Amino acid sequence: MEFRDIYFNREERFSLGIEETSGKFYASFPVRNDMIEYEEYYEISRAQFDLFQTDLNAALAFVNRCRRRELDELLIQKPGSRRGSAN
């Protein structure tokens, strides 16, 4: 998989982009376990991708639900047994 970030929000620590191979849009943010820090990628629609770039409140509402693991069914890559937690 080849993830390409298009929009970054450094203050809130998330990004939006497209996975080049599948064409899926995503929202991602860093997570960490006791060994490494890595990104979790959640699939979003094109409409969400467009909205989240201009409406920070909508983007944060979605990302925070993901951080609380409420939308795990949208994970593009399923985490391993040592899943990290959002910072």
C-alpha positions as CSV (number, residue, x, y, z in Angstrom):
1,M,0.0,0.0,0.0
2,E,1.2,3.5,-0.8
3,F,-0.3,6.2,1.4
4,R,0.1,9.8,0.1
5,D,-0.8,12.5,2.5
6,I,-2.5,15.6,0.9
7,Y,-3.6,17.6,3.9
8,F,-1.9,17.9,7.2
9,N,-3.0,19.4,10.5
10,R,0.1,19.5,12.7
11,E,-1.6,21.0,15.7
12,E,-4.3,18.3,15.9
13,R,-1.9,15.6,14.6
14,F,-3.9,14.1,11.7
15,S,-3.7,13.9,8.0
16,L,-5.9,13.2,5.0
17,G,-4.8,11.5,1.8
18,I,-5.3,8.8,-0.8
19,E,-4.0,5.3,-0.9
20,E,-2.5,5.2,-4.4
21,T,-3.1,1.5,-5.1
22,S,-6.8,1.2,-4.2
23,G,-7.8,4.9,-4.7
24,K,-9.3,4.9,-1.2
25,F,-9.4,8.2,0.7
26,Y,-8.2,8.1,4.3
27,A,-7.8,10.0,7.6
28,S,-4.8,9.0,9.6
29,F,-3.1,9.9,12.9
30,P,-0.1,8.6,14.9
31,V,-0.4,5.9,17.5
32,R,2.2,4.4,19.8
33,N,2.8,1.2,21.7
34,D,5.6,0.4,24.0
35,M,8.0,-0.2,21.1
36,I,7.1,2.0,18.1
37,E,5.0,4.9,16.8
38,Y,3.1,4.3,13.6
39,E,0.0,5.5,11.7
40,E,-3.5,4.1,11.7
41,Y,-5.4,4.8,8.5
42,Y,-9.2,5.0,8.4
43,E,-11.2,4.9,5.1
44,I,-13.3,8.0,4.3
45,S,-15.5,8.9,1.4
46,R,-14.6,11.5,-1.2
47,A,-17.3,13.8,0.3
48,Q,-15.7,13.4,3.8
49,F,-12.2,14.0,2.3
50,D,-13.4,17.3,0.7
51,L,-15.4,18.4,3.8
52,F,-12.6,17.6,6.3
53,Q,-10.1,19.9,4.5
54,T,-12.4,22.9,5.0
55,D,-14.3,22.0,8.2
56,L,-11.9,21.3,11.1
57,N,-14.7,20.6,13.6
58,A,-16.1,17.9,11.4
59,A,-12.6,16.4,10.8
60,L,-11.8,16.4,14.5
61,A,-15.1,14.8,15.4
62,F,-14.3,12.0,13.0
63,V,-10.7,11.6,14.0
64,N,-11.5,11.6,17.7
65,R,-14.0,8.8,17.3
66,C,-11.3,6.9,15.5
67,R,-8.9,7.6,18.3
68,R,-11.4,6.2,20.8
69,R,-11.6,3.1,18.5
70,E,-15.3,3.6,17.8
71,L,-14.8,3.2,14.0
72,D,-12.4,0.3,13.8
73,E,-14.5,-1.2,10.9
74,L,-13.1,1.6,8.8
75,L,-9.4,0.7,9.4
76,I,-7.6,0.1,6.1
77,Q,-4.9,-2.0,7.7
78,K,-6.0,-4.1,10.7
79,P,-3.7,-3.7,13.7
80,G,-1.7,-6.5,15.2
81,S,-1.9,-7.9,18.7
82,R,0.2,-5.0,20.2
83,R,-2.0,-2.2,19.0
84,G,-0.9,1.2,20.0
85,S,-3.0,4.1,21.4
86,A,-3.5,7.6,20.1
87,N,-1.2,10.2,21.5
